[in-house]
Amino acid sequence: MSDVKKEAAQNLIGRPLNLETLVQYQPGAVVSKTVLEKKTGTVTLFAFDEGQGLSEHTAPFDALAYLLDGEAEVTISGQPQRVVRGEMIIMPANQPHALRAVKAFKMALVMIRSM
């Protein structure tokens, strides 16, 4: 993480925050903001405009996606699931997954790294 990002992340520590307000939608884009980054894992906020997504990929670690707003289609190993505000889904390590905004959505992504 760059020094600028580290400094910005430091400003988030030790006070109550509303995760939904920390990342904003941008037309036709996917926006991300790292909240916490450690050797053991990361917490990243995302805002996906309607129709935007992440193409199928795999990750070597489990990831928990918690929707703060909107509606997403999350496909894991070819099985699509609808996820809405207030719900979460766990994307298992080493299984292909993709995300698509059915409606504009925001999520907190928590990735746990393990040996």
LUMMAR-136217 format. One record per residue: residue number from 1; residue in three letters; chain; z, x, y of N, C-alpha, C, O in turn. Coordinates in steps of 0.1 Angstrom, whole numbers, plus 2048, in hexadecimal, padded with zeros to 3 digits. Layout:
N
NUM|ala|A|Z|X|Y|Z|X|Y|Z|X|Y|Z|X|Y
...
//
This chain:
115
1|met|A|800|809|7F4|800|800|800|800|809|80C|807|813|80D
2|ser|A|7F8|806|816|7F7|80E|822|804|80D|82A|80C|804|828
3|asp|A|806|816|833|812|816|83C|813|80A|844|81E|804|846
4|val|A|808|805|849|807|7F8|851|80C|7ED|849|814|7E4|84D
5|lys|A|807|7EC|83D|80B|7E1|834|819|7E2|830|820|7D8|82F
6|lys|A|81E|7EE|82E|82C|7F0|82A|835|7EB|836|83F|7E5|833
7|glu|A|831|7EF|842|839|7EB|84D|839|7DB|84F|844|7D5|852
8|ala|A|82E|7D5|84D|82D|7C6|84E|835|7C0|843|83C|7B6|846
9|ala|A|835|7C5|837|83D|7C0|82C|84C|7C2|82F|854|7B9|82B
10|gln|A|850|7CD|835|85E|7CF|839|863|7C4|842|86F|7C1|841
11|asn|A|85A|7BF|84B|85E|7B4|854|862|7A7|84D|867|79E|853
12|leu|A|85E|7A6|840|861|79A|839|86E|79A|831|873|790|82D
13|ile|A|874|7A6|831|880|7A7|828|88D|7A3|830|88F|7A5|83C
14|gly|A|896|79C|828|8A3|799|82E|8A4|78C|836|8AE|78B|83E
15|arg|A|89A|784|836|89A|778|83E|893|76D|837|889|76F|82F
16|pro|A|897|760|839|890|755|833|882|753|838|87F|755|844
17|leu|A|878|751|82F|86A|74F|833|864|744|82B|868|740|820
18|asn|A|85A|73D|831|852|733|82B|845|739|826|83D|73D|82E
19|leu|A|844|73B|819|838|742|814|82B|73C|818|821|743|81A
20|glu|A|82B|72E|819|81F|727|81C|819|72B|82A|80D|72B|82D
21|thr|A|822|72F|833|81E|732|841|81A|741|843|815|745|84D
22|leu|A|81D|749|839|81A|757|83A|80B|75B|838|808|767|83B
23|val|A|803|752|833|7F5|755|831|7EE|748|835|7F2|73D|833
24|gln|A|7E2|74B|83C|7DB|740|842|7CD|73F|83C|7C7|749|837
25|tyr|A|7C8|732|83B|7BA|730|837|7B0|736|841|7B2|736|84D
26|gln|A|7A5|73B|83B|799|73F|844|78D|738|83D|78B|739|831
27|pro|A|784|732|845|779|72C|840|770|735|837|76D|740|83B
28|gly|A|76D|730|82B|764|737|822|76A|744|81D|762|74D|818
29|ala|A|777|746|81D|77D|752|819|789|751|810|78F|746|80E
30|val|A|78D|75C|809|799|75D|802|7A1|768|80A|79D|773|80C
31|val|A|7AD|764|80E|7B6|76D|816|7C2|771|80D|7C8|768|806
32|ser|A|7C6|77D|80E|7D2|781|806|7DB|789|80F|7D7|790|819
33|lys|A|7E8|789|80C|7F2|790|813|7FD|794|809|803|78C|802
34|thr|A|7FF|7A2|808|809|7A7|7FF|817|7A5|805|819|7A9|811
35|val|A|820|79F|7FE|82E|79D|803|837|7A8|7FE|840|7AC|805
36|leu|A|835|7AB|7F1|83E|7B5|7EB|835|7BD|7E1|82E|7B7|7D9
37|glu|A|837|7CA|7E1|82F|7D3|7D7|839|7DE|7D3|83D|7E6|7DA
38|lys|A|83B|7DD|7C6|844|7E7|7BF|83D|7EC|7B2|833|7E6|7AE
39|lys|A|842|7F7|7AC|83C|7FB|7A0|83D|7F1|795|834|7F0|78C
40|thr|A|847|7E8|796|849|7DE|78B|842|7D1|78D|842|7C9|785
41|gly|A|83C|7D0|799|834|7C3|79B|831|7C1|7AA|835|7C8|7B3
42|thr|A|82A|7B6|7AD|826|7B2|7BA|827|7A4|7BC|827|79C|7B3
43|val|A|829|7A0|7C9|828|792|7CD|81E|792|7D8|81F|799|7E3
44|thr|A|813|78A|7D6|808|789|7E0|806|77A|7E3|805|772|7DA
45|leu|A|803|777|7EF|800|76A|7F4|7F1|769|7F5|7EB|772|7FA
46|phe|A|7EB|75E|7F2|7DD|75C|7F3|7DA|74E|7FA|7E2|745|7F8
47|ala|A|7CF|74D|801|7CA|741|807|7BC|740|803|7B4|749|808
48|phe|A|7B8|736|7FC|7AA|734|7F7|7A4|728|7FF|7AA|71D|7FE
49|asp|A|799|72A|806|792|71E|80C|78C|716|800|789|71C|7F5
50|glu|A|789|70A|802|783|701|7F8|776|707|7F3|76E|70C|7FB
51|gly|A|775|708|7E6|769|70D|7DF|76A|71C|7DD|762|721|7D5
52|gln|A|773|723|7E3|775|731|7E1|77C|734|7D4|783|72B|7CF
53|gly|A|77B|740|7CF|783|743|7C2|782|752|7BF|77D|75A|7C7
54|leu|A|788|755|7B4|787|762|7AE|780|761|7A1|784|759|798
55|ser|A|776|769|79F|76E|768|792|777|76D|786|781|773|788
56|glu|A|772|76A|77B|779|76D|76E|77C|77C|76E|773|785|770
57|his|A|788|780|76B|78C|78E|769|799|78E|760|79E|784|75C
58|thr|A|79D|79A|75C|7A9|79B|755|7B2|7A5|75D|7AE|7AC|765
59|ala|A|7BF|7A4|75A|7C9|7AD|760|7D2|7B2|754|7D5|7AA|74B
60|pro|A|7D7|7BE|755|7E0|7C3|74B|7EE|7BE|74B|7F6|7C2|742
61|phe|A|7F1|7B5|754|7FF|7B0|755|7FF|7A0|757|7F5|79B|75C
62|asp|A|80A|79A|753|80C|78C|755|80C|789|764|811|791|76C
63|ala|A|807|77D|768|807|779|776|80B|76B|777|806|762|770
64|leu|A|814|768|780|818|75A|782|812|755|790|814|75C|79A
65|ala|A|80B|74B|790|805|745|79C|80C|738|79F|80D|72F|797
66|tyr|A|812|737|7AB|81A|72B|7AF|812|726|7BC|811|72D|7C6
67|leu|A|80D|719|7BA|806|713|7C5|80F|70E|7D0|818|706|7CE
68|leu|A|80D|713|7DC|814|70F|7E8|80E|703|7EF|815|6FC|7F7
69|asp|A|801|701|7ED|7F9|6F7|7F3|7EC|6F5|7EC|7E7|6FE|7E5
70|gly|A|7E7|6E9|7EC|7D9|6E6|7E7|7D8|6E5|7D9|7E2|6E1|7D2
71|glu|A|7CC|6E8|7D3|7C9|6E5|7C5|7BF|6F0|7C0|7B5|6F3|7C7
72|ala|A|7C2|6F5|7B5|7B9|700|7AF|7B6|6FC|7A1|7BD|6F5|79A
73|glu|A|7AB|702|79C|7A7|702|78E|7A9|710|789|7A3|71A|78E
74|val|A|7B2|712|780|7B5|71F|77A|7B0|71F|76C|7B4|717|764
75|thr|A|7A7|728|768|7A1|729|75B|7A7|735|754|7A6|740|759
76|ile|A|7AD|733|749|7B2|73E|741|7AC|73D|733|7AD|733|72C
77|ser|A|7A5|748|72F|79E|749|722|795|73D|720|795|737|715
78|gly|A|78E|739|72A|784|72E|729|78A|720|72A|782|717|72A
79|gln|A|797|71F|72C|79E|712|72D|7A2|70F|73B|7AB|715|740
80|pro|A|79B|706|742|79E|702|750|7AA|6F9|751|7AD|6F1|748
81|gln|A|7B2|6FC|75B|7BE|6F4|75E|7BF|6F1|76D|7BC|6FA|775
82|arg|A|7C2|6E5|770|7C4|6E1|77E|7D3|6E4|782|7DC|6E1|77A
83|val|A|7D5|6EB|78D|7E2|6EE|792|7E3|6EA|7A0|7DA|6EC|7A8
84|val|A|7EE|6E3|7A4|7EF|6DD|7B1|7FC|6E2|7B8|805|6E9|7B1
85|arg|A|7FD|6E0|7C5|809|6E4|7CD|816|6E1|7C5|818|6D6|7C0
86|gly|A|81E|6EB|7C4|82B|6EA|7BE|82B|6EE|7AF|836|6EE|7A9
87|glu|A|81F|6F0|7A9|81E|6F4|79B|81B|703|79A|816|709|7A4
88|met|A|81E|708|78F|81B|716|78C|813|717|77E|814|70E|776
89|ile|A|80D|722|77D|806|725|770|808|734|76D|807|73C|777
90|ile|A|80A|738|761|80B|746|75D|7FE|74A|757|7F9|744|74D
91|met|A|7F8|755|75C|7EC|75B|757|7F0|767|74F|7F5|771|754
92|pro|A|7EF|766|741|7F3|771|739|7EB|77E|73A|7DF|77D|73D
93|ala|A|7F2|789|738|7EB|796|739|7DF|796|72F|7E0|791|724
94|asn|A|7D5|79D|733|7C9|7A0|72A|7C1|794|726|7B9|795|71D
95|gln|A|7C4|788|72C|7BB|77D|729|7B3|77A|736|7B8|77A|741
96|pro|A|7A6|777|734|79D|775|73F|7A2|768|746|7A5|75E|740
97|his|A|7A2|769|754|7A5|75D|75C|79D|75D|769|799|768|76D
98|ala|A|79C|751|76F|795|750|77B|79C|744|783|7A3|73C|77D
99|leu|A|79A|744|790|7A0|73A|799|795|735|7A2|78C|73C|7A7
100|arg|A|796|727|7A5|78C|721|7AE|794|717|7B6|79C|70F|7B0
101|ala|A|791|716|7C3|798|70C|7CB|790|6FF|7CA|785|6FD|7D0
102|val|A|796|6F5|7C4|791|6E7|7C3|793|6E2|7D1|78A|6DB|7D7
103|lys|A|79E|6E4|7D7|7A1|6E1|7E5|7A7|6EF|7EA|7AC|6F7|7E3
104|ala|A|7A6|6F1|7F7|7AC|6FD|7FD|7BA|6FE|7F7|7C2|6F4|7F7
105|phe|A|7BE|70A|7F3|7CC|70C|7ED|7D1|71A|7F1|7CA|723|7F4
106|lys|A|7DF|71A|7F1|7E6|726|7F3|7EF|728|7E7|7F4|71F|7E1
107|met|A|7F1|735|7E3|7F9|738|7D8|801|745|7DA|7FC|74E|7E2
108|ala|A|80C|746|7D3|814|752|7D2|811|757|7C4|813|750|7BA
109|leu|A|80C|763|7C3|809|76A|7B7|813|775|7B4|815|77E|7BC
110|val|A|81A|773|7A9|825|77D|7A5|820|784|799|81E|77D|78E
111|met|A|81D|791|79A|819|799|78E|824|7A1|78A|82A|7A9|792
112|ile|A|827|7A1|77D|832|7A9|777|82B|7B4|76F|824|7B1|765
113|arg|A|82E|7C0|772|829|7CB|76B|834|7CF|761|840|7D0|764
114|ser|A|82F|7D2|754|838|7D6|74A|832|7E1|742|825|7E2|742
115|met|A|839|7E9|73B|834|7F3|732|831|7EE|725|82D|7F6|71C
//
